[in-house]
């Protein structure tokens, strides 16, 4: 059967090989094609900006934002709106043409830097020849995609920091330089492996930038109990990752009689001191992104998707689904607003007033807020527990949740952990075990939630601080095991960042990425000890012994 598309950037890709007829995520071939073309023209724009920087010319923040916004738009489950993606392609080509005119040296630019069109039919034709499979060599393709997916994740972090008016020109310049290098046929396997690790280096920088942006704006996360029940007022459910969108929504809903609930990766917003002043900031509703079809149904009120992860909505609540930023879905209302602008959420607020309160689906509390500042404040207690033997090992179980039944492994693994083990987590992977009654060790909860996948930086900071406290030369000598679940491209940049920091023997599941060719996977296994997961029993024995 002829391929209608080809995409293998997420963990749930068909048969762990690639989606060829339609995306498991719900992406249609036409959308996949335009996403491929958007990545291609963004690489072309990046080739031009990189050449301009080499000539000593300055690149504006607006151009940097365009690159990160474009890549964010193509992350799994972020944008399904073909028209919106086509609009971004056109704007990118226009900007590329404008910058190309400023170049002194136009020699040997790649096709992506010079190709232009304003014709949709030409877009379709071009998309058919510039996708993932346009790189014929399997190993070169694998490394180019590994770098590109890492850059998509890094762009997501940069975009969130930009929304809070924080920038890092070095990170932006690297993103664009690395994108342009994925067009360079002269680069060898070794060159691309080096570029992969360099992507991890800038991944650390990008996560540090976002951490600074979030904590400067909203304070350091603190230990917090979050209600998972409901109130009697109508509500708005906010999902995704963008804290600036949440802040604007909370301000605009004050005094309206409308409560705001978080969903999935927005849960950690409750840990920030700045948001606690809003009396209409209710609790967290529901679980990880993949359960949204039933949970959005029962919520009754409108839902605001600020980023990924969107599951194509059911007709019964599609008219209640709003998008903003890089997120989009055809037929759903999109709330506009550029970086630095105040968005107008009046339409969704008025919609909420006409809706019934949320239906209660559970009761209780979740405890979180264990980002690096909070954990380091408990450092003496933690170190004492390790030295006394009360804590024998930490297990990093960060990353993503997903639909596959094989992901129940992570719930079973958490239940099977020895009682002297602590889970360090960030990202929606936590929903596999954050509602289990795993208890504590001397008052230290056995699940320490650092926040969103964006907050995985905290886990690196904690590990590096423990290395220092225990006087170790190698981060791998710490009593820390890594059993990480992944789903999309933000998890890829977290993995590359950990590899750059020297972390070895990371276990990745529920499957290894389809975009890793056998030879590239072999490099990661031999150099970094990357491995998949096995049975719960075997992996418990592997990590803890008999």
PEMO-V525394 format. One record per backbone hydrogen bond with DSSP energy under -0.5 kcal/mol. NH is the residue of the N-H (numbers start at 1). CO is the residue of the C=O. If there is no record, write none. Layout:
NH	CO
NH	CO
//
This chain:
4	20
5	20
7	19
11	487
13	10
16	13
17	14
18	14
19	7
20	18
21	22
23	27
26	23
31	28
32	28
33	29
34	30
35	31
36	32
37	33
38	34
39	35
40	36
41	37
42	38
43	39
44	40
45	41
46	42
47	43
48	44
49	45
50	46
51	47
52	48
53	49
54	50
55	51
56	53
57	52
64	60
65	61
66	62
67	63
68	64
69	65
70	66
71	67
72	68
73	69
74	70
74	71
75	72
78	75
79	73
79	75
80	328
82	80
85	81
86	82
87	83
88	84
89	85
90	86
91	87
92	88
93	89
94	90
95	91
96	92
97	93
98	94
99	95
100	96
101	97
102	99
103	100
106	104
109	106
113	110
114	110
114	111
115	111
120	118
123	119
124	120
125	121
126	122
127	123
128	124
129	126
130	126
130	127
131	127
134	131
135	132
136	134
141	137
142	138
143	139
144	140
145	141
146	142
147	143
148	144
149	145
150	146
151	147
152	148
153	149
154	150
155	151
156	152
157	153
158	154
159	155
160	156
161	157
162	158
163	159
164	160
164	161
165	162
166	161
172	168
173	169
174	170
175	171
176	172
177	173
178	174
179	175
180	176
181	177
182	178
182	179
183	180
184	181
185	183
187	184
192	188
193	189
194	190
195	191
196	192
197	193
198	194
199	195
200	196
201	197
202	198
203	199
204	200
205	201
206	202
207	203
208	204
209	205
210	206
211	207
212	208
213	209
214	210
215	211
216	212
217	213
218	214
219	215
222	271
224	368
226	224
226	366
227	225
228	364
236	259
237	302
238	236
238	261
239	237
239	304
243	241
246	242
247	243
248	244
249	245
250	246
251	247
252	248
253	249
254	250
254	251
256	253
258	253
259	234
260	280
261	236
262	283
263	238
264	287
266	263
267	264
269	266
270	267
271	268
272	269
274	218
275	272
276	272
276	273
277	274
278	275
279	277
281	278
282	260
282	280
284	227
285	262
286	284
291	288
292	289
294	291
295	291
296	292
297	293
298	294
299	295
300	296
300	297
301	299
303	320
304	237
305	303
305	322
306	239
306	304
310	77
312	25
317	314
318	314
319	315
320	317
321	318
322	303
322	320
323	333
324	305
325	335
327	324
328	78
332	329
333	321
335	323
336	334
341	338
343	341
345	343
349	345
350	346
351	347
352	348
353	349
354	350
354	351
355	352
358	233
359	298
366	226
368	224
369	449
370	449
371	369
375	371
376	372
377	373
378	374
378	375
379	376
382	378
383	379
384	380
385	381
386	382
387	383
388	384
389	385
389	386
390	385
391	385
392	390
392	420
393	420
394	479
395	422
396	481
397	395
397	424
399	426
400	485
407	404
408	405
409	406
410	407
411	407
412	408
413	409
414	410
415	411
416	412
417	413
417	414
421	418
422	393
423	446
424	395
424	422
425	423
425	448
427	451
429	399
430	427
431	428
432	429
433	430
434	430
436	433
438	436
441	444
442	440
444	441
445	443
446	439
448	423
449	447
450	425
450	448
455	452
456	453
457	454
458	455
459	455
459	456
460	456
461	457
462	458
463	459
464	460
465	461
466	462
467	463
468	464
469	465
470	466
471	468
472	467
477	474
478	475
480	478
481	394
482	505
483	396
483	481
484	507
485	398
486	509
491	488
492	488
493	489
494	490
495	491
496	492
497	493
498	494
499	495
500	496
501	497
502	499
503	498
505	528
507	482
508	531
509	484
516	513
517	515
521	517
522	518
523	519
524	520
525	521
526	522
527	523
528	524
529	525
530	524
531	506
539	535
540	536
541	537
542	538
543	539
544	540
545	541
//
